[in-house]
Amino acid sequence: MTDRKKTKVSALALVASLCASSALAHSVTLPGIDIGGRRKVVSVPHTHAPKPTGPVTALTPSTPILAANPTPVDPNQGFDSNALQSTILGPRINYPRVPTNFDSSSERVFTGGQVNVLPAFRPGEALEIVPGLAVTQHSGEGKANQYYLRGFDLDHGTDLALYLDSMPLNMRTHGHGQGYADANFIMPELLETVDARKGPYNVEDGDFSNAGTIRMQYLHRVPEGVFTSTGGAFGYGRQFGMKSWSFANGDILGAGEVSIYNGPWTTPNNARKINGVLRYTQGEENNGLSIMGMAYANRWNSTDQIPLDLISSGQMSRWGTLNPTNGGQTTRFSVSGHWAQETSNYKTRVEGFAMHSTLGLDNDFTYFLQYPDPFIGDQFRQFDRRTMIGANAYHTLKLDLLNKESELRVGFQSRYDNIRLGLGNEVSRQMFNIIRNDLVGEANTSLLTDFKTKWTPWLKTTVGARWDYYWGSNNGLQTYTNSPVVGSPIAPDYNQFYGDPNQPLRVWTAPFNNGATVSQLISPKASVVINPWDDKTDFYLNFGRGFHSNDFRATTQTYSTSEMDDNYGYVPVKRQPLLSPSTGAEVGVKTKKIDGLESAATLFFIRTQTENIFEGNSGNTAIARGADRVGIEFTNHYRPISWAAFEADVTATHARFRGYDWEQGLLYYGELLEQKAIPYGTFQGNSPGNYLINATPVVATGSMELGEAKGWFGTAKYRYIAPRALTQDGFFKSPAIGTLNLRAGYRWEEGWKLQLDVFNVMNSRSMQIAYAYGSLVGTNTLYSLCRSDSPPPDAVCGTGKMGVVGHPIEPPSWRLTFGGPLNFDANPNKRPDLLEPFSMLTRKEGEKSIQVATWTGAYLGLNLGGGSNTASNGNNLWFNDAVYGGITKNANPNTTGGGFIAGGQAGYNYQLTPLFVTGLEADLQGTTMTAGVNGANYSALLNLNDQTGASYVPGYVNTGSTTLWYGTVRGRGGVTLRPDLWVYGTGGFAYANVQQAAGYQTVNFQTGWTAGGGVEWMFKSNWSAKAEYLYADVQGGPATIGNNYGLQLNNSINSSRWSTIRAGANYHLNFDQAAPVMAKF
């Protein structure tokens, strides 16, 4: 049998006008497809110091070895935080002056202020501050991002090393993909510095650093507490806070966030995240110690990539899903710390870390290709549970060599991972086959050294090397009884003419895929920096050997875990090496000849020995040919004046495989071009070629920031990724990606800020991620043919319908953030003056207000408004609708609409301080909100009851709903911007009566949650007016949701979601309190 190579994804990019930030590279493993012969495929290949009394200065970047002493820079040089960047969070953060002397033209260090000044849709996108780096997402808000850099489709981190405070984020031998690096737990507001290096030129950087290394560091302390509250479109909400306290001759920093998000998807993301950090620090970064603990949990539903031809033909919404049960959950708990000491003669640093994480992913990328039975489908589950411990130590001696300034560094790195991981087939998140279930122990010890010498004022060299030794073992835990089966009705190869369902054969390979492996590698590195004329222009030469480790299971595997040969025998596979080396080199120039402008140009080359060694999603091993990448990177940062900065960066890469793919050639010419196979068109996109799949030929970003420490500010960021080849022959290409994000806001002198972010302003209809491979859904002609008594050739049905699948960019959306100092200071004059942004309305100088009255007390009121709602009815019909294969058009009939609301509320407020007010409120609303047309959506459904032998029969699925009434019980909390003006956030319990599909059913009671925010003004004694936004999500289980040829369809989950805006008036019963007045003095 011949296996079709799995597809890979990358992104290409073209130029962007002014602006800063970057784009990031990342590679993704796509579904591999087993076809040809009559092998029995049983799984779906898938991708996937005491505190000073004065202002506190944030600590310097954490770097074990300094290439050169940090040099203070002029603010106009663009690397120092300007006034806007230092106050972008609201209260001022004194970010460090970062170093400007580096060993390569492509390295840059950014402050947390520079990161946070640009709008980011999700946490990982904050890393796009790195020039040439693009970050995307294709499967829910909790799964690791996709990264693209220098022509690498880095999947979830295969060749991009990420660190947080020296703790590695890349997970080796991971259940979803090698090098999986989840950045969703990063809180951008906590970032102090981001050190970005391209290429494998620093001895400190080891595994996964072929394309580059990004080292992030969190703040150790803040001068003043910070909080932000954010709400936005599609059910987005986030609360963040951080604050420092002095303790035991040091400082404690605590920070946390909670967030929710549904997205525009017909099956809401329902993402729920909670995240916390606690850190203790004595001294400074290079002279002191620090211990940090982190805890994070997230769960979500995911709308995976869908075939673009179904969208273009109108068969489904671009926000729809082919399997509404996809999703995931993850947790992460860690402890890390370091101790450092620096004198005039040496520097020493010791680091340690321990981490425990869990991940479960439920995905479906090929729909009905491997399991065409509409009651089964191709959903699969990947799980990974691991404990990681490690330690690093570095010592640097400062010495003279022949009267030349020199540094000798020696270092040690170690890490051990204990990993339980696996893969299985599922139906609605219920696993029925265990493809792999392994217990892996993997460790490494690495020794490194380098020697830096400044030979003359214009010449500096660095030479070094690292030795990596890896070892480990794999123990297969798959049992015979839960291994995949062939020759039975639940196996994808089952046919009435062969295979005995009473004697199933099992692909039980665990006993043969165990073992132990060791591997080692020596990696030399060298850098030269030349400054021949003045201190404004430097030339750089760099060389280095890098590597990434491969999934450990590939080193011990003997037989394929997902197929048998024609005679029902196991299929041998070739074992793969544990370490895969690469060679990189670059030459560059960096100049500051023009005042305020820093430009850098870098020409780079990277050669890998192999690409994507192991298909972690399918349990199969496959070695891809090595590849060459040649490219140029051009970056520009310009700050002509203190309140304006512009950045323009572009990276262009030519990436190609080396050699010829003989296996793909045999498949293409030997099977897909057969006379009987040609009419089905599965040969398209399957011919052998040298395009590096999803390699980004061009990534470009431009950004602009305007503003000072106080007053109005604004930023803009544009990112472009050019079309890229999705198959090695280049037949299928991805659409280009171009998105524009904007930010505008106002900051008050007291540290308060109000900020509006708008994403995808130009309403790009492109895809965040795109792939090309074969799949099947019920509407494909090939789906019916492959299930007939006279099916097409095996190679055709094994490949499926070739085409582009993608995950669309979210439509234009907004997020409004209000933030300020996190303290309980009772001084009312620290509130922001709301009239200040409008100079013509501000008070005369010297006028200040004090609060005479209080908000404390009970109240009653009425309200009136309107809203829009969405009803999601019958999600579980997905696997009952064979004709449409779960397409949103019938099987997931989400409907939208709107109407008026009116009702009343009652509650109680309590004023904690003149600044902070909390309360509890209950309300009851009557509504006319209707989602869709009440009735039924008729279609052809899988025949469940008729005995005539017909495959499909008429039937209906209920659609449309009316929300008759709803109520909420909510907490409220916020700040008084003026004594008589209160801004608050609110959230709590929601319940509703929803009438469903007139005449067919009524869901009497649904329950869920609600969240939102508002503003309330006490305009007169005991009277206040308010405006409020609320988002609610409720659900319940109806008894009957449709009829299939006389058989009722039952037990579906019905959910309703709505957004409302309402105005109201309250009468306050606090008769014993004075009325709010404004006193001027």
N, C-alpha and C positions, 0 to 999 in steps of 0.2 A: 504493500500500500504506500501511497505517497501522501505526505502531509503538506498542506498549503501553509506557507509561512504566515505567522501572525503579523498583523499590521501594527504599525507604530505611528505615533502622532507627533508633530512638531509644529512650530508656528513661524511664519515669515513676516517680515515687516518692512515698511518703507518710511520715509522721512516724516518728521513732525516739526512744526515751527517752534518758536521760542518756548522755553520752559524747562523744568527740572526733572527730577525723578527718573526712574528707569523701568526696564521691562525684564522679565526673568525667564530662564529657560528651564525646560522640564520635559521628560520623556514618558510616554505612556504605553503600556503593553496592551495590545488589542486582542480580541478573541482569535486564537489560532483555530484553524479549521481542518479537521481530519477527513479526508475524502479518498475516494478511489478504492479499487478492490472490493472486498466485502468484509473489511475489519469491523469489529463490533465496538463502536464508539459508545462509551457509557457515561461520558461527562462532557460538559461544555467548556472548551478552552476559553478562558476569560482574562481580561486585563485588570487587570486592575489593582576715731579720736574723739575726746569729749566734744560735744556739740558747741561750737562757738556762739557767742552772744550776738554777733553781727550776722549779716547775710551769709547763708551757707552755700558754698560752691559745690556743685556736683563733682563726683570723683572722676579722675582721669581714666581713659580707656584701659580695659584689662587686656594686656598683651604680654605673654610670658617673656618675649624678647623684643626690645625696641630696636628697630633698624637704625634709628637716630633719635636723639632727644627731642621730645615734643617742642615745637617752635611756635611761639605766639605769632599770630598772623593779623594782618590788617583786616578789618571787617569787610572792606571792599574786595578782598581776594576770594570771598565766597565760601570759605570753609568754616569760618567762625559764625556762631549763631548771632544773627542780628537781633534787633529789638523785638521784631514781630515773632521770630522763632522762639525767643526766650519766654514769651508770654502767650504762646498759642494755646496753652491749656487753660488760660485764665490767670491764676496766680503765677508770679514769675518763678521760673526754674533757671538757676545759673548753670547752664550746661558748660562742660569743659572746653577749653581751646584744644582742638585736636591736632595731632601731628600733621605736618605737610611734607616731610621728607620720607619718601618711600623707596622701595627697591624695584618697583616696576611702574610704568606709566599708567597702567590700568587700575592700580589700587587707589581706593579712596576711603576715608573715614567720615562718617556723617554723625551729627549730634541727634539726639532725640527730638530736638526742636525742628530740625530740618525734615525729619521723617514725618512729624505730625502736622506740619504746615500744609501738606497736600491732602486732598480728600482721598479716602480709601474705602471701597465698598465692603471689604472683609479684611480681617487682620493680616493675612498673608500678603495682600496687595501693598502693605506698608513697605515691604522689601523692594518694591519697584523703584525706590529711591536709588537703587544700584543701576548704573547705566547698562543698557543691553539686556536687562532681566525682565521677563514677562511672567506674570502669575495669573493663572485661570482656575476655574473650578468646573467640574462636570458631573458631580454626583452628590448633592446635598451639602449642607453647611458645616458638617462635622468631619468630613473626609479630608485628608491632606490635599493641598493644592497641587495643580500641575505647574511645573516650572520649565521655562525655556531660556537658554543662555548659550551664546556662541555656537549656534547650529546644533545644539543638543536638545532633543526632546527628552527631558530629564525625568519623565514620568513623575513620580512623587518624591524624587530626590536621588536617583541612581548615581548621578555624577556631579551633584552639588552638595557640598558638606555644609550643614547648618549647626551652629553651636549657640547656646545661651549660657552666659557666664561659665564658659569652658566645658559645659556638659553637652555631649553630642545629642542631636535630635534625630539623626538618621538611624533607622532600625535595620540591621542586617538580618538576613534570613527571615523575612517578614511574611505574614500570611497573605498580604495583598500585593506587595511588590518590593523588590530589593531596594534598600536605601530609603524606605518610606519615612518621610520627614513631615510630621504634622505641626504646622505653625498656628493652628486655630486657638491654642491656649496663650499665645503671645498677646500681652496687653500693650499696644503701641505707646500709650501715655507713660508707661514705665521705662521705656527705652532711654538709656543715657547715651550710648554710642552704637553705631553699626559699622564694623570694619569689613569692607568687601575687597577680596582679592580674586583676581582671575588667573586661572592656570595653576599647575602644580609646582610652583617655584619656591615655596617656603617649606623648610624641613618640618615645621610644626604641623603642616597639613598632610594628612595621610589618606585613609579610606574615603572614597566618594568625592575626592577633590579634583577630578580631571578637568571639569569646566571651571570650577572656582570654589571658594570657601567664604562663608559669611558668618562672622562672629558678632553676636549681639550681646550687649551688656545692659543689665537693669540698673536703675538708680539705687543708691545706697541710703539716701535721705533726701528730704525736700524741705525747703524753708517754711512752707505753709501747706496745710492740707488742701487737696483738690477734689472736687466732685464734678461730674457731668451727668446730665440726664438727657437722653436722646429718644425721640419718637419719630416715626416716619411711615412711608407708604408700605403697603403689603404687610401690615402687622408687625413692623419692626419696632423694637423697644430695647433700650440698654441703659443700665445704671452702673456708673463707675465711680470709685472713690479711692484715694490714697492719702496717708497721713503719717508723720514721723513723731516719735517720742524719744526723749533722752532716757537711758536706762543703763545702769551698771557701767559707767564710764564709756558708754557707747550710744548707739542710736538704733531704735527699732523702726522699721518701715513696714507698714501694713497696707495692702491694696486688695481690691476685689471688684468683681463685675458679675452681673447677671444680664442675660440677653434673651430675647425671643425673636423669631422671624418666621413668616409663612411663605413669602415670595408670591409671584404671580401664578404659580403652578395650579393646575386643576386639582391635584392632590397636594395640599399644603405641606410645606417643609416641616411645619410644626417643630422647628429647631428650638431646643431649650438648653442653655449653657449656663454653668456656674463655675466661677474661677476665683482662686485666691492665692495671695503671696504674703509671706511673713519673713522679714529679713532682719538680722542683727549684725551690726558692723561696729568694729573698733578701729580707729585710725583711718588711713586712706588706702586707696587701691594698691599702691606699691609699697606701703608700709603699714601693715595692719592685718586684721582677719575679718572674715565675713562668713556667716552661715545663713542659708536661705532654704525655706520649705515652700513647696508649691502643691496645690491640689486643684484638679480640673475634672469636670464631667460634662458630657454632651450627648444628646440623642436627637435623631432627626429622621424624617422621611426624605427620600431622594427621588427626584425625577431624572432618570438617566437619559443618555443620548437616544434619539429616536430617528428613524429613517426620514431624510428630508423630502423624499418623493411623496410620503404620506401627507406632509404639510402642504407642499405645492399643489397637490391634487385635491385638497380640501377634505381629505378623509379624517384628519384630526387637527386639533388646535396645536399651534407651536408651543403652547404651555402644557400640552397633554402628556400622558404617560401610557406606556404599554403594559405596565405592571404597577398598580398603586400600592403594592405591599413592599416595595423596595425601601431600604433605609439602613440605619446603623446606630451604633452606640459606642462610646469610648470613655475611658477614665485614664487619669494619669496622676501619680503621686510621686514626689521626688524630694530629696534632701541633697544639697550641694554646699560646698564651702571652699575657701582658700585661705592660706596664710602667705604673706609676702613681706620681704625685707629688702631694702635697697640702701646702699652706702655709696661712697665715692669710688669704691674698689670692686663692688660686686652687687649682683641682684639674685635673689632666691625666691622661688615661688613654688608652693605645693598646693595641689588641688585634689578634691575627692568628690564623688557623686554616687548616689544610689537612686534608682527609679523603678517603679512598678507601673505597668500599663496594661490595659485590656482594649481590644477592638473587636467588634463584630460587624460585618458588612453583608447586606442582602442585596444582590444586584441581578439584573437580567439584561444582557446586551444583545442576545441573538434571538430571543422571543420564542419561536417554535422550530428552530433549526434542528436541534439535537433531540428534543422530545416534542414531536409534532402533535401529540395528544393535547387537545385544548384544555383538558383538566390538569395538565402537568406543566408544560412549558419549560423554559430554560433557566429559571431562577437558581442561583447558587449562593452558598454562604461561605465566607472566609472568616476565620477567627485567629486571633493572635493574643496570647497572654504571656507576658515576659517580666522578668526581673533583671535589671542591669546594674552592675556595680563597676567602679573604675577609679583610677587615681593617675595623676600626672605630677611630675616634678621637673623643675628647670633650674639651672644655676648658670649664671653668666659672670665671667671674670672680665674686668676692664684692665687692659694692659697695653704696654708699648711694644711693638715689634719693629726693631730697627728705627726707633724713635717715631713710629707711626701709630696713631690712635687705632686700637684694635679691641675687639670683643670676641671671646671664645664662649660659646654656649654649648652645654651638654644637657640632654633631657631624656626623660623616661615617660612612656605612656602605656597604660594597661587598661583592659576592659574585659568583662565576662558577661555573657548573656545566657540566661536560662530561659528557653523559649518553648512554649506549647502552642502549636499552630496547626491549622488544617483547612480542608476544603471539602464541601459536600453539595449535593444537589438538593433543591428544596421545592416545595409547593406552599406558597403563602407563608414563608418563613418557617415551615416545618420540614426538617431535613429527613430525607429518605435514603440517601446514599452517602457513604463516607468515602471520598476519593483518597484523601490523605489525612492522617492524624499522627503527628510526630512530636517527639520530645527531643529538642536539640540543645546541646551545650556548646557554645562557641566562645573562644577567648583569643586574645592577642597580647603580645608584649612587643613594644617598639622602642628602639634606642635611636637617638638623633643627636647630631652635632653640626654646628656651622661656625665659620670664622669670618668676621667682618673686619676689613682693614680700610682705613682712609689713607691712601698712598700719597695723595697731593690734595690741595684744596679743590681740585676739579675731577678727581678720580677716586671712586670707592668700589670695592669688590666684596662679594660674599660667596663663599664656597661651602658646601656641606653635603650631608647624606643622611638617610635614615634607613634603618633595618627593621623590617616588620616580620614577625613570626606569628603565624595563626595556627590554631589547632582546635579540634572539637570532635564531637561524636553525635550520631543520630540514632534514635531508637523509635522504630515505627510502632504506634499504638493501635493501628487499625486492626479490628478483629474480623474473623471470617464471616460472622453473622451480619455485620454492618457494612461489608464491602460491596461494591457495585456488582450488579448482576447483568448477564446477557442471556438470551434465550427465554425471556419471559415477557408478558405483556407490558411491564413497566420499563423495559429496556428499549432504547431508541431503535435498535436494529430488529426488533421483533416483527415477524411476518408469519402469517398463517401457514405458509408453505415450508417453513423451516423454524427450528427452535421449539423445544419442548417446555412449556410453562411449568410442567410438573418436575422438571429436573433442571433448574436454573444453574448456570455456570457463574462463578464469582471471580472477579478480578482482585484477588487477595495477594497483593504484592509486598506488604509490609515486611515479612520475614526476609525478603531478598533485597530490600533497599536500605538496610541498616549498615552501619560501619563507622569508621573513624578516619580522619584526614588531617594531615599537617601540610603547611605551605609557608614559604618564606620569600622575601623579595628585598633587594637593595636598590634604593632610589637616590641617585646623585642629583644635586641641585647647584645652580650657579647664577649669579646676577652681577651685572656691571652697570654703574651709574657714572656718566661723564657730563661734566659741566665745563665746556671748553672756553666759553666767552664771559659770561656773567652769572649772577645768581638768579636770573630770570628764565633761563632755558636749560633743561636737562635732557640727556639722551639715555636710553635704557636698553640693555640686552639681557634676556632671561632665557634660561634653559632648565628643564626639570623632567624627571620621570614621576609619573603619578600612577594611581591604580584605583580600581574599585573591587571589592570582594564580591563573589557570586553567592547566590543562595546555597547554603551548606548542603542542602538535600541533593543538589545536583552532583555533588562530589561523591556521593555514596550510592546513587541510584543505578540499578541494574536493569530493571524492566519498567516499561511504561505503566502508569497507574490508571490509564483511561481507555485502553483498547486491547483487542485480541486480534490475532491474525486469522486468515481464512480457515485454518484448522482449529480454531479456538485455543491457540497457544499464546503464551506471553510474548510480547514484542520487546526485544532487547533495545536498550538505549546506551549511548556512549556517555561515560562519566566525564565530568568537566573539571577543570582546575579551579581551585578556590580563589586565587588572586588573578586578576586580569589587568596587566600593566598598560600604560600609555606613555607617549612621549610628547612633550609640549615645548614650544619655543615662541618668543615674541620679541619684537624690536619696536621701540616707541620713543616719542618725544613729547615733552610737556613744557609749555611756555606761558609766561605772564608778561610778555612784551607790551601788551596793551593794558593800560591801567584799568583795573576792575574786571578784566577778562582773563580767565584761565582756560586754556585749550589743551587737549591731549589727543594724539593720534597714535594708534597701536596696530601693528600688523602681526597677526598670530597664526600659528599652525599647531594642530593637535592630530596625532595619529593613535588610534586605539588598536589593540591587538584583536579584540572581539567586541561585539555589541550585543547586549541583552542575552546573556548566556542561558538563563533559566526562566521558563514560563511558570512563575509561582502560582498563577491563577488556575492552571489546569493540572499541575503536578507533573508536567512533562519537561524533559530537558531538550534544549535546542540551542545550537551555537550559531550565531549570526556572524557573517564575515566582518573583518575589521573595516574601519572607515577612516578617511582623511577629511579634515576640516581646515580650510584656509579662509581667513577673513580679515576685515579691518574694522576698527572701532574709532569713532570720532566723537569726542565729548567737549562741550563748551558750557562754562558757567560765567555769567556776566552780571555784575552788580554795579551799574553806573552811579547810583546814588543809594543812600542808606535805606530808602523805603521801597526800592524796586529791584527785583532780581529776575533773571531769565536763564533758562537752561534748554539746550538742544543737544540731543544725543542720537547717534545712529550706529547700528552694528550691522554689517553685511557679511554673510558667510556663504561659502561654496562648500557643500558637504556631500560626499559620495562614498558609497561602499567600494571596497577594492575587490577585484576578482570577479568571479562568475558564480551565480547561485545555481548549481547543477540540479539540486533537488527540485527547485521551483521550475527549472527548465523541463525536467521529466514530467512534472505534473501538467505544465502548460501544453507542451508539444505532444506528450504521450496520451493525455486523457481529455483535456478540455478542448482541444482542437480536433477531436474525433468527429467524424461526420454526424453521428447521432447526437453529439453534445453541442455542436456549434449553434443550432437554432435557439438554444436557451440563453445564450449570451453570457454564460458564467466565465468565459475566457477573458472578459473585459477586466482590466486591472490586475490580471494574474500572470502576465508575461514577465520573465526575468529581466531585471534592470539594475541600475546602480544608484538610483535616487535613494537617499537616506530618508526613510519615511518620517514625515512630519518635522523634518529639520527646517528651522526658521531661516530663510535666506535674508530677511531684513526685519529688524526690530527698531523702531524709532519712537522717541518720546520727546515732548516739548512741554515746558511748564513756565508759569509766570506767578510771581508773588508780589503783592503790593500791600504796604501798610507799615505802621510803626507800632510801638509798644502799646499805645493808647489810641482809640478812635476806630474808624472804619478800616477794614482790611478785606482783601480778596485774593483768591488764588485760582488758577486754572491748570489743568493737566490734560494733554492729549497723548494717546498711545496708539501706535499703528503696528500691525503685524501683517506682513505680506502673504499672499497665497502661497501654499506649500504643497509638495507632493504627498499624497496619502497612500500611494502604492509605489513599489520600487520601480515600476515602469513609467510612473508619472501620469498614468491615464486619468486617475481621479485626483482632483486638487481641492483644497479647502478654500472657502471664501476668505477674502481679506477681512481683517478686524480693525476698526477705527472707532475709538470711543473718546468722548470729551466729557470731563467732570469739572464742575465749577463749585466754588465756595465763596460766600460773602458773609461778613459778620461785623460785629462791633464789640470792642473791649473797653470796659470802664477802668478807671485808674485804681479802683479798689480791688481789682482782680476778677470781676464778673465778666462773662462774655455771653453773647447770643450769636449763634452761627447757623447758617443754612447751607447744606450740601445738596447739590443736584447731580445725579449720575446719569450717564448716557443721554446727555442733553440733546444730541442730534438724532436720537432714536435709531441707533444702528440696529439693523435686523440680522446681523451676522451671528456666528456661532462662537461661544466661548471656547469650544473644543470641537474638533471634527476628526472622524476616522472614515476609512473605507474598508468594508469587509462584507461577507455574505451573511444574510439573515433571512428569516421567513416569518410572515404574519398571515393571518387568515385571508386577507384580500389579495395576496400574491397568487397569480395563476399557478406558479410553480409549487405553491403549498398544496393545492388540490392534486396536481399531477403526481407529486411525490408520494401521496397517500393512496393513489389509485392502484388498481391491479396491474397496470402496465406503466410503471414509473420510468422516468428518464434514467440515463446512466447514473451509477452510484456517485461518480465524481461530481455530477451536476447537483444532485440532492444533498451531497455532503458539503458543497460550497454554498448553496443557497443563492438568493438573489443579491448580486453585487450592487453596491451603492454607497453613497455617503450618508453617514449618520452623524448627528451633532446635538449639542446642548446649547440652546439659544442664549444670547445675552439678555439679561433682564431689561424690560422696557424702561423708559425714563421714570425715575423715582426721586424722592426727596427725603431728607432727614434733618430735623431741627434739633439743635443741641443748645441747652442752657447749662452753664457751669459757673463755678466760682470757688471762693475759699471754703474749705471744710473746717469750720470752727463754730463754736457756740458763743461767740462774742456778743454780749448784750447791747453793744453800742449800735443804736439804730441808724447812725449816720454812715455806717459802712454799706448800706444798701446802694445799689446802682440807681442813679437818677435816670429814669426812663426817658426824660425829655432831652437829656444831654446830646444824643445823636442828632437832634434837630435843633441847630443852634438858634434858630429864630424863635424857638419856644422855651428856651432854657430860662431858669430863674436868674435874677440879678445876683451878682457875686456877693457872697456873704449870707445868702438866704439858705437856711437849713431847716429840715423838718424833724420834729420829734413826735413820738406816738403818745397820745393821751388815752385812747380807747384800746380795747382788746377784742380779738376775734373769738375769744372763749365763749361757749354757750351753745344751746340748741337752736335749731331753725327749721322752718318749713318753706316749701316753694313749689313753683310750677315751671314747666319748660316746654319748648316747642322747637322742632327742627326737622331734619330729613336725613336719609341715609341710603346706602347702596348695600345690597347683600348678594351672597352667592350660596346656592344650595348644591351640595354634592350628594347625589342620590344613587345608591346601588353600586358602590365601588366593588363589592365582592362579586358582581356579575362578570368581572373581567374574564375569568376562565370558563364562564358558561356560554359566552358569545363566540362561537367558532367562526362565523363568517367574517366578523370584523376583528377577530383575534385580540380582543381587549382594547380596540381603538376607542379613544375618548368619545367619538361620535355617538356610540350607542352604549357601550359598556360602562362608561364613567360619565354619565350625563350631567356635568356641571352646568348650571344655569345661573345667570346674573340678572339683577333688576334693581329696583329701589322703591322709595315711597316716603310718606310723611310719618313723623312720630310726635306724640304729645303725651305728657304725663306729669307726675309730681315727684318730689323728693323730700326726704327728711333726714336730719343728721345732727351731729354734735362735733364742734371744733374745740381744740385745746391749744392755746398759744404757749409753747414751751419757753420762748424768749421773744423779745420784740422782733426777731428776725425769722424764727421758725414756727410754723403752725402745722398741726396734724389734726386729723379728724376721721370720722366714720360716717358714711352716707348710704342710705338705701333708697332706691327709686323703682317706680313701676310705670311702664310705657305701653300705650296702645299704638299700633302701627298699621300702615297699609303697605308695608314693604313686600313686594312679590318678586320672586326669582323665576324668570321664565314664564311660559304659558302652562297653566295647570292642565294636566292631561297625561297622555302616554306617548312615548316615542316608539312607533312600530318598526320592526326589522325582522330579518330572518335569524332565528336562533338555533343553536344545536338542539336537535330533537331529543327531548328527555322522556317523553311519555307515549308518543304515537308508536303503534306497532306496524305501520305500513312499510317501514323500511326506508322512508325518506330521511336523508341526512339532516336537512334543515327545514324548519316549519315556521309559519308566522307566529309572532309573539310580540309582547310589548314590555318596555321598561319604563316605569313611572318617571316623569320629569316635572319640574316646576314645583314651587312651594310658596306659601304665604305665611309670613310671621304675624300671627294674630296679636300677640302681646309678649313682652319680655320684661324682666326685672334684673337688678343687680344689687349686690351688697359689697361695698368697696371701702378700702382705706384711702385717705387722701393725706398728702404731705408735701410741703413746699416752703417757699420763702416769701416774705413780704418785700417786694421791690420798693414800695412806698408804704407808709403806715396803713393806707387805705386800699392797697393793691396787692393781691396775693396770687402768685403763680404756683401751681401745684401739679404733681403727678398723681395718678390714681390707678388702682387695680384691685381685682378681687373675683368674686363668684358671680356667675351669670346663669339665668334660667329662662326658658322660653316655651311658648306653645306654638308649634309649627304645623300648619295644615298642608298635607302633601297630596299632590296630584288629584284634584277634585274628584270625589266619588270613590277613589280606590283605597285610600287610607288616610288616617290622621295620626300624626305623632303628637300625642297630647303634651308631652313634657320632655324637654331636652335640657341638659346641664353642661356647663363648661366654665370658661374664664373670660375676663374682660380686662383691658388696660387702656390707658390714655392719659390725657392731661388737659389742663384748662387754666383760665384766669378769672379771678373774681374781684369785683370793685365795690367797696362799701361807699356808695355815693351819698347816702343820707343816713341819719340816725336809725339804726336797726334795719336798714334796707341795703341789699347788695344785688348787683347784677353779675351774671357770669356767662361765659362762653366756654364750651367744652367739646372735646373730641374723644370718642370711645371706639375701640375695636373689640369685638366679641367673637368667640368661637364656641359653639355648643354642638352636642351630638347626642343621638339616641338610637335605639335599635328597633326599627319598625318590624311588625310581624310579617307583612306581605309587601313586596316591592314590584311584583309584576306577574305575568301569566305566560307560561310556555306551553301552548297547545293543550290547555286544560290542567296543567300542573303548575301550582303556584310557586313562585320564586320567593324564598323566605330568608330572613335573618341577615339582612345587610346593615351596614353602619351608615346612617344618614347624618350628615353634618351640615350646619348652617353657619355662615360667617357674615358679619356685617360691620360696616363703618358708619358712624353717625356724627353729625355736627349739630349741636343744639344750643340755644340761648335760653336763659332762665332768670328768674328773680327769686330771692330768698328773703323771708322776714325772720330776723334774729330775735330770739326770746330772752336775750340777756338784758332784762329791764334794769338790772342793778348796775349796769356798766354805762360809762359815759360814751357819748357818740364820738366817732373818730373825727378829729379835726387836724388841720395843718397849722402848726405854730411856727412862726418865722422869727429869727433873731440874727 
